[in-house]
Amino acid sequence: MRSLFRFPNPVNEVSARLVAGGVVLQCIALLVVRQWWLLVPLTYGFVARVATGPTLSPLGQLVTRVITPRLGGTQRLVPGPPKRFAQGIGATCTVGASIAWACGAPGVAMLLVAAITAAATLESVFGYCLGCVIFGRLMRWGIISPSVCEACNDLTSRWAAVQPARVSSGV
């Protein structure tokens, strides 16, 4: 079980952006159709990706095993801990949306889903990971220890030019 609940580090940014694109599509479907059951796969996907990376996530499996390999090209490796943190924010928002809907507040649920849509769009379209930026700020403020992600100590230089050799393969 130990290897099952492991998040990859480093992460292929191409795959991360494709997963974010899938999340955008799921969120848009939920915002348009407004059916509670659409929260189930969205919430499960975030919780599964936080716990295991793509291992237990159907969307993660589709992207990493089918879509990304068919695109070819080189991988763009980025540190895993900020991506896991971003998935954790998504999990928190989708669990909150599910609870809000169950408590009779579908408007609150839709607001949370809209926030996820915005963040996932930034990631998928522009490669701007809002959760990664928050992770970096929390590291600078001393809330997250630099030992959690040594490759993350300076996210600003990573955004300027990602060098795969600089990516740490261990946490």
C-alpha positions in Angstrom: 0.0 0.0 0.0 2.9 2.4 0.6 3.7 2.8 -3.1 0.0 3.2 -4.0 -0.3 6.4 -1.9 2.6 8.2 -3.5 2.5 11.3 -5.5 5.0 11.5 -8.4 7.9 13.8 -8.1 8.8 15.3 -10.6 5.6 15.7 -12.6 5.2 16.0 -16.3 3.7 19.5 -16.8 2.2 18.5 -20.1 0.1 15.8 -18.3 -0.7 18.2 -15.5 -2.0 20.7 -18.0 -4.1 18.1 -19.8 -5.6 16.9 -16.5 -6.5 20.5 -15.8 -8.1 20.8 -19.2 -10.2 17.7 -18.3 -11.2 19.4 -15.0 -12.3 22.5 -16.9 -14.5 20.4 -19.1 -16.0 18.7 -16.1 -16.6 21.9 -14.3 -18.2 23.6 -17.3 -20.6 20.6 -17.7 -21.5 20.9 -14.0 -22.1 24.7 -14.3 -24.3 24.3 -17.4 -26.3 21.2 -16.4 -26.4 21.9 -12.6 -26.8 18.3 -11.6 -25.4 17.2 -8.2 -24.2 13.9 -9.4 -21.6 15.6 -11.6 -19.8 16.6 -8.4 -19.2 12.9 -7.7 -16.6 12.2 -10.4 -15.1 15.7 -10.0 -14.6 15.4 -6.3 -13.4 11.8 -6.5 -10.9 12.8 -9.2 -9.3 15.5 -7.0 -9.3 13.3 -3.9 -7.7 10.4 -5.8 -5.1 12.6 -7.4 -4.1 14.1 -4.0 -3.8 10.6 -2.5 -2.1 8.8 -5.4 -1.3 11.1 -8.3 -2.8 9.7 -11.5 -2.9 6.1 -10.1 -6.5 6.0 -8.9 -7.8 8.9 -11.0 -9.6 7.9 -14.2 -8.8 11.2 -15.8 -5.2 10.9 -14.6 -4.9 7.5 -16.1 -6.4 8.6 -19.4 -4.0 11.5 -19.7 -0.8 9.7 -18.6 -1.4 6.4 -20.4 -3.2 7.5 -23.5 -3.2 11.2 -24.4 0.3 12.3 -23.3 2.2 9.4 -25.0 0.3 10.0 -28.2 1.4 13.7 -28.2 5.0 12.7 -28.4 7.7 15.3 -27.7 9.7 15.8 -24.7 8.5 15.9 -21.1 8.6 19.2 -19.2 9.3 18.1 -15.6 8.3 20.2 -12.7 8.4 19.6 -8.9 5.5 17.4 -7.6 4.8 18.9 -4.1 3.3 22.1 -5.5 1.1 20.2 -7.9 -0.1 17.9 -5.1 -0.8 21.1 -3.1 -2.9 22.4 -6.0 -4.8 19.1 -6.2 -5.4 19.5 -2.5 -7.0 22.9 -3.0 -9.2 21.4 -5.7 -10.2 18.5 -3.4 -11.0 21.0 -0.6 -13.2 23.1 -3.0 -15.0 20.1 -4.5 -15.6 18.4 -1.1 -16.9 21.8 0.0 -19.1 22.1 -3.1 -20.5 18.6 -2.4 -21.3 19.5 1.2 -22.8 22.8 0.2 -25.1 21.1 -2.4 -26.1 18.4 0.1 -27.0 21.1 2.7 -29.3 22.9 0.2 -26.9 25.6 -1.0 -26.3 24.9 -4.7 -25.3 28.5 -5.3 -22.3 28.1 -2.9 -21.5 24.9 -4.7 -21.6 26.6 -8.1 -19.4 29.4 -6.8 -16.8 26.9 -5.6 -16.9 25.1 -8.9 -16.5 28.4 -10.8 -13.4 29.1 -8.7 -12.0 25.7 -9.7 -12.9 26.4 -13.3 -10.9 29.6 -13.2 -7.8 28.0 -11.6 -7.9 25.0 -13.9 -8.2 27.2 -16.9 -5.2 29.2 -15.8 -3.2 25.9 -15.5 -4.4 24.3 -18.7 -4.3 27.3 -21.1 -1.5 29.4 -19.7 0.5 27.0 -17.6 0.0 29.2 -14.6 -0.6 27.0 -11.5 -2.3 29.1 -8.9 -1.8 26.4 -6.3 1.9 26.3 -7.1 2.2 30.0 -6.6 0.4 29.8 -3.2 2.7 26.9 -2.3 5.7 29.0 -3.1 4.4 31.9 -1.0 3.8 29.6 1.9 7.4 28.4 1.6 8.7 32.0 1.6 6.6 32.8 4.7 8.0 29.7 6.5 4.6 27.9 6.7 5.9 25.1 4.4 9.4 23.9 5.2 11.9 24.2 2.3 12.7 20.6 2.9 9.3 19.6 1.5 10.4 20.7 -2.0 14.0 21.8 -2.4 13.4 22.5 -6.2 10.6 24.9 -5.2 12.7 27.3 -3.1 12.6 29.8 -6.0 9.5 29.4 -8.1 10.0 32.7 -9.9 13.1 31.4 -11.7 11.3 28.2 -12.4 8.5 30.1 -14.2 11.2 32.0 -16.2 12.9 29.0 -17.5 12.3 25.4 -16.4 15.5 23.3 -16.5 14.8 19.6 -16.1 18.3 19.1 -14.6 17.2 21.4 -11.7 14.2 19.3 -10.8 14.8 17.2 -7.7 13.6 13.6 -8.0 13.1 13.2 -4.3 11.4 15.0 -1.6 
